[in-house]
Amino acid sequence: MEIYLNGTQIFAERGHLSDYKEVPLGDAALKALRIGRNVLAVHCHQTAGGQFIDVGLVVGAVVGAPKRKHDLLLEGPVN
């Protein structure tokens, strides 16, 4: 799967998830954020098992990274 924010790739991963996964946003994602409207695009390709993806941006403190205010929340399965 690949996730883009305003045309910038902010995450890519292979494999299968069966639960939510929090991923801190990197510098590229934080730079891509705009005041007002943002566009989140997701490409997911899976040929077996559950075939859905749930993606969102969450504002708030991230466990393990208290200085960050944004994180990426993923739910699988993802492939």
C-alpha positions as CSV (number, residue, x, y, z in Angstrom):
1,M,0.0,0.0,0.0
2,E,1.0,3.6,-0.6
3,I,-0.4,6.7,1.0
4,Y,0.0,10.2,-0.5
5,L,-0.8,13.5,1.1
6,N,-1.3,16.4,-1.3
7,G,0.7,14.4,-3.9
8,T,3.6,13.6,-1.6
9,Q,4.2,9.9,-0.7
10,I,4.1,9.8,3.1
11,F,3.9,6.0,3.7
12,A,4.5,2.7,1.9
13,E,4.4,-0.8,3.3
14,R,3.9,-4.4,2.1
15,G,2.1,-7.1,4.0
16,H,-1.1,-7.7,5.9
17,L,-2.5,-6.0,9.0
18,S,-5.4,-7.2,11.0
19,D,-5.6,-4.3,13.6
20,Y,-5.0,-0.6,13.7
21,K,-1.4,0.6,13.4
22,E,-0.3,4.1,14.4
23,V,2.5,5.6,12.3
24,P,4.1,8.9,13.2
25,L,4.1,11.3,10.3
26,G,7.6,12.1,9.0
27,D,9.0,15.5,7.9
28,A,7.8,15.0,4.3
29,A,4.2,14.5,5.5
30,L,4.3,17.5,7.9
31,K,5.6,19.7,5.1
32,A,2.9,18.5,2.8
33,L,0.1,19.5,5.2
34,R,-1.8,22.6,4.3
35,I,-4.0,25.0,6.2
36,G,-7.5,24.2,5.0
37,R,-8.3,21.4,2.6
38,N,-5.9,18.5,2.2
39,V,-6.1,15.5,-0.2
40,L,-5.2,12.0,1.1
41,A,-4.8,9.3,-1.6
42,V,-4.4,5.6,-1.0
43,H,-3.3,2.8,-3.3
44,C,-3.8,-0.7,-2.0
45,H,-3.4,-4.0,-3.9
46,Q,-4.3,-7.3,-2.2
47,T,-5.0,-10.6,-3.9
48,A,-6.0,-12.7,-0.9
49,G,-7.8,-12.4,2.4
50,G,-9.8,-9.5,3.6
51,Q,-9.7,-6.7,1.0
52,F,-10.3,-3.4,2.6
53,I,-8.3,-0.5,4.1
54,D,-9.2,2.2,6.6
55,V,-6.9,5.2,6.7
56,G,-7.1,8.5,8.5
57,L,-5.0,11.4,10.0
58,V,-5.4,11.9,13.8
59,V,-4.4,15.0,15.6
60,G,-3.1,14.5,19.1
61,A,-0.1,13.3,21.1
62,V,1.4,10.1,19.8
63,V,2.5,7.5,22.4
64,G,6.3,7.3,22.4
65,A,6.7,10.6,20.5
66,P,5.2,13.3,22.7
67,K,6.6,16.2,20.7
68,R,4.6,15.1,17.5
69,K,1.1,16.4,17.1
70,H,0.1,14.3,14.1
71,D,0.0,10.6,13.4
72,L,-1.3,8.3,10.7
73,L,-3.7,5.6,11.8
74,L,-4.0,2.5,9.6
75,E,-6.3,-0.5,9.8
76,G,-5.7,-3.7,7.8
77,P,-5.7,-6.0,6.2
78,V,-3.3,-4.2,4.0
79,N,-1.1,-5.6,1.2
